[in-house]
Amino acid sequence: MRIVAVLLCATVVAHRPLMAQDTAIVIYPESVGLHFTPPELHGAVVSEAVRFYNAPTTTRLAGRVFLPAGNAWTGDVAVRNGPAMIGGRVEGSLLVVNGNAVLDSSAAIAGELLVIGGTVVGPRTGVAGGIRAFAEPLPYRLVGDTLVHAPDLWRRLSLSARYVFGRGESRSSLVLATGGTYNRVEGLPIVAGPSAELSLGRGIKLRGSGVGVFRTARSINRECCDLGFSVRAEIRVGDRRPATLAFRGYDLVTPVEEWGLHANEVGWEAFLVRRDYRDYYRNNGTGIRFSWQAEVPITLALERRHEHQTSVGARAPWSLSRTSLDWRPNPAIDAGHFTTVTPSLTLDTRNDREQPTSGWYVRGTVDVTSSDDTRPAAGFPLAIRDSAALLGSYRFTRGFFDVRRYNRIGSQGRINFRLVLGGWLGGDPLPLHKRLSLGAPEPLPGHEFRQIACNAGTETGAFAGTKVAACDRVIAVQVEYRGHLSLWSRYNAEGGEGEGFGYVTRFLRGPDFVVFGDAGQGWLVGSGPGRLPSGELPRLAGWLADLGLGVDWGGFGLYVAKAVTVGQPLRVTARLEHRF
């Protein structure tokens, strides 16, 4: 049995090294005091919020909510994962957890307004019982309909230093942090630089940041310094239907196929066991993006980017184990200057982004890209793609669509579905770094890494050992059932049947028990052997599929999967995040 482990064991996790993902030192000029751990909510505030939310007389709402002027809510109200936009009257107190409270001039709250993990926007004169706001979020989980405090132990292992001169909606900071994922090209990228946020009132905010990126893998090799940067400026207008215009410039190492595993899972796998599940290229360019939240769950965006994209080679960063092995080579890309226009749509009705139990998540993007100076990667097999098609004026269209549905079944069970469809939509062939694959550890954990990659003929030559992803299109379907594992016992002191006097129930809630199945296929588009016409999907008989079981402790999970359509050994996978 082969074990594909993102994390070796819980002991290693408990002693998380300083080169973990998202470790940061943040210095705020407007703070008071010095903290060696990120600030946390006071225990009394946590207890008060939990009691208020779980009280039987409290009305509970989730996600973005709106109380129009002239309308009223009766009694106490709790909103989680807001914002809560109040124009009418609340005949009681209002609790907002992990979201902002946005008050109109017509807003009236008879009791107190308590905001945790957010701020209060708008006039405050209509709040009769006083206002308390805490920027620190409330970590929690839902057990049925009950909110339970679930402190994030990871945050105690990161570093933070702040020096505050005052509080307000305008602030600046100096950031020193990890810049993303530990990988075989950069090692651990370190970023440092200032950021600022300025509130101009009337729902207008200006934000800006500029950081340099130091790629430690090159310094480990004693080569000349390898630096990158990221600069961003944006203006946001509106609270209810905000519109944002952002400008950015960057010189970054960008991953290929970042839709499978989460970034922190890829980084820990690379650091611990010297296995990198992504490929990378260097991306230097500028971009402008306009986004608009048209309705409560819908965000529309349009972005234009001009980028110079080039190949980068794998370095030799240190790993905790298997140090005698070479890293998998990083495949070359089709280099050049690319201009891309990307419309996108996001629909998110999930009741909780971290632990969803109901709702939809739909994300769709379309890239329309052109180039006049593409240099095809040497040695790529003509059977997969004719490199001559990339010369001269070059243009292609690529789409990617991710559709998820979360459903609650009773108080304990959930059944979730996911459909992923991506790849070539029209124009010239896709460049190498825009192509796709399927396989372990996600979304087909019962199969080999990139078992479906459409890369026959790359076993020798320039791409030998790279396992390059080369499919024009992929489709994957995932389904899972989740239910709580519980221990319980019954005892009747009278010795009779039923639930009479002396009836006792002992109950212990455990992790989620997961039963799942996955299926998918990837293919080349066109005419000829091994290809499908543009308007066709592969026959179901040719899809790969697997079945599996697992347990999930709030994101950290262990899963066992077995391929059912091809011969493969049983595979065990450890995850740091939910599967989807």
HULIN-V650336 format. One record per backbone hydrogen bond with DSSP energy under -1.0 kcal/mol. NH is the residue of the N-H (numbers start at 1). CO is the residue of the C=O. E is the energy in kcal/mol with one decimal. If there is no record, write none. Layout:
{{NH:CO:E} {NH:CO:E}}
//
This chain:
{{4:572:-2.4} {13:9:-1.6} {14:10:-2.4} {20:17:-1.3} {25:176:-4.1} {27:174:-3.1} {31:28:-1.5} {31:163:-5.1} {46:42:-2.0} {47:43:-2.6} {48:44:-2.2} {49:45:-2.4} {50:46:-2.5} {51:47:-2.4} {52:48:-2.4} {53:49:-2.6} {54:50:-2.3} {58:55:-1.9} {59:76:-2.6} {61:78:-2.8} {63:80:-2.4} {65:83:-2.1} {67:85:-2.8} {71:68:-1.7} {73:89:-2.3} {75:91:-1.5} {77:93:-2.4} {78:59:-3.0} {79:95:-3.1} {80:61:-2.0} {81:97:-2.6} {84:100:-2.6} {85:65:-2.6} {86:102:-2.8} {87:67:-3.1} {88:67:-1.2} {89:71:-2.4} {90:108:-2.9} {91:73:-3.5} {92:90:-1.7} {94:112:-2.7} {95:77:-2.4} {96:114:-2.6} {97:79:-3.3} {98:116:-3.4} {101:119:-2.4} {102:84:-2.6} {103:121:-3.4} {104:86:-2.7} {107:104:-1.4} {108:88:-2.2} {109:126:-2.4} {110:90:-2.8} {111:92:-2.7} {113:130:-2.4} {114:94:-2.6} {115:132:-2.7} {116:96:-3.0} {117:134:-2.4} {118:134:-1.4} {121:101:-3.0} {127:124:-1.5} {128:109:-2.8} {129:111:-2.6} {132:113:-2.4} {134:115:-2.6} {141:148:-2.1} {143:146:-2.9} {146:143:-2.0} {148:141:-2.8} {150:139:-2.1} {157:154:-2.2} {163:28:-1.8} {166:30:-2.4} {171:197:-2.5} {173:195:-2.9} {174:27:-2.8} {175:193:-3.0} {176:25:-2.7} {177:191:-2.5} {178:23:-1.8} {179:189:-3.6} {183:187:-2.0} {187:183:-2.2} {190:214:-2.6} {191:177:-3.2} {192:212:-1.6} {193:175:-2.0} {195:173:-2.5} {196:208:-2.8} {197:171:-3.3} {198:206:-3.1} {200:204:-2.8} {204:201:-1.5} {205:236:-2.6} {206:198:-3.0} {207:234:-2.6} {208:196:-2.4} {209:232:-2.6} {210:194:-2.3} {211:230:-2.5} {212:192:-2.7} {213:228:-2.9} {214:190:-3.2} {215:226:-2.0} {217:186:-2.9} {220:216:-2.3} {221:217:-1.2} {222:219:-1.4} {223:218:-2.4} {228:213:-2.4} {229:251:-1.1} {230:211:-2.2} {231:249:-3.1} {232:209:-2.8} {233:247:-2.6} {234:207:-2.8} {235:245:-2.2} {236:205:-2.9} {237:243:-2.8} {238:203:-1.3} {243:237:-2.5} {244:291:-2.8} {245:235:-2.3} {246:289:-2.8} {247:233:-3.3} {248:287:-2.3} {249:231:-2.4} {250:285:-2.4} {251:229:-2.7} {252:283:-2.5} {254:281:-3.1} {256:279:-3.2} {266:262:-2.0} {267:263:-2.4} {268:264:-2.2} {269:265:-2.0} {270:266:-2.2} {271:267:-2.5} {272:268:-2.7} {273:269:-2.2} {274:270:-1.2} {281:254:-1.9} {282:310:-2.6} {283:252:-3.3} {284:308:-2.2} {285:250:-2.3} {286:306:-2.0} {287:248:-2.4} {288:304:-2.2} {289:246:-2.5} {290:302:-2.7} {291:244:-2.5} {292:300:-3.0} {293:242:-2.4} {294:292:-1.4} {295:298:-1.0} {299:346:-2.5} {300:292:-2.9} {301:344:-2.1} {302:290:-2.5} {303:342:-1.8} {304:288:-2.6} {305:340:-2.7} {306:286:-2.4} {307:338:-3.0} {308:284:-3.5} {309:336:-2.6} {310:282:-2.1} {315:184:-3.1} {320:271:-3.4} {325:322:-1.6} {335:333:-1.1} {335:375:-1.2} {336:309:-2.0} {338:307:-3.2} {339:370:-2.5} {340:305:-2.7} {341:368:-2.1} {342:303:-3.1} {344:301:-2.3} {345:364:-2.3} {346:299:-2.3} {347:362:-2.9} {348:297:-2.2} {349:360:-2.7} {351:358:-1.9} {359:406:-1.5} {361:404:-2.3} {362:347:-3.1} {363:402:-2.5} {364:345:-2.6} {365:400:-2.3} {366:343:-1.9} {367:398:-3.6} {368:341:-2.3} {369:396:-2.6} {370:339:-2.2} {371:394:-2.6} {375:335:-3.4} {384:381:-1.1} {385:381:-1.7} {389:386:-1.8} {390:387:-1.8} {391:388:-1.2} {394:371:-2.6} {396:369:-2.4} {397:426:-2.4} {398:367:-2.5} {399:423:-2.6} {400:365:-2.3} {401:421:-2.5} {402:363:-2.7} {403:419:-2.8} {404:361:-2.8} {405:417:-2.4} {406:359:-2.9} {407:415:-1.3} {409:413:-3.5} {413:409:-1.6} {414:482:-2.5} {415:407:-2.4} {416:480:-2.7} {417:405:-2.6} {418:478:-2.4} {419:403:-2.8} {420:476:-2.7} {421:401:-2.3} {422:474:-2.0} {423:399:-2.9} {424:472:-2.2} {425:397:-3.0} {426:397:-1.3} {428:395:-3.6} {434:431:-1.7} {435:432:-1.4} {436:471:-1.8} {438:452:-2.8} {440:448:-1.7} {444:439:-1.3} {447:444:-1.8} {451:448:-1.5} {452:438:-2.4} {458:455:-1.8} {464:461:-1.6} {466:463:-1.8} {470:453:-2.2} {471:436:-2.2} {472:523:-1.3} {473:523:-2.0} {474:422:-2.3} {475:521:-2.3} {476:420:-2.4} {477:519:-3.2} {478:418:-2.6} {479:517:-2.2} {480:416:-2.2} {481:515:-3.0} {482:414:-3.2} {483:513:-2.1} {485:511:-2.8} {487:508:-2.1} {489:506:-1.2} {491:504:-1.3} {495:492:-1.5} {503:500:-1.6} {504:491:-1.9} {506:489:-1.6} {508:487:-2.3} {510:485:-3.3} {512:552:-2.7} {513:483:-3.9} {514:550:-3.2} {515:481:-2.3} {516:548:-2.3} {517:479:-2.4} {518:546:-2.1} {519:477:-2.2} {520:544:-2.2} {521:475:-2.3} {523:473:-2.2} {526:532:-2.7} {531:528:-1.6} {532:524:-2.2} {536:533:-1.9} {542:539:-1.9} {543:540:-1.5} {544:520:-2.5} {546:518:-2.3} {547:562:-2.0} {548:516:-2.3} {549:560:-2.2} {550:514:-2.0} {551:558:-2.1} {552:512:-2.2} {553:556:-3.6} {554:552:-1.0} {556:553:-1.3} {557:575:-2.3} {558:551:-2.1} {559:573:-2.9} {560:549:-3.3} {561:571:-2.8} {562:547:-2.7} {564:545:-2.4} {571:561:-2.6} {572:2:-1.2} {573:559:-2.9} {575:557:-2.8}}
//
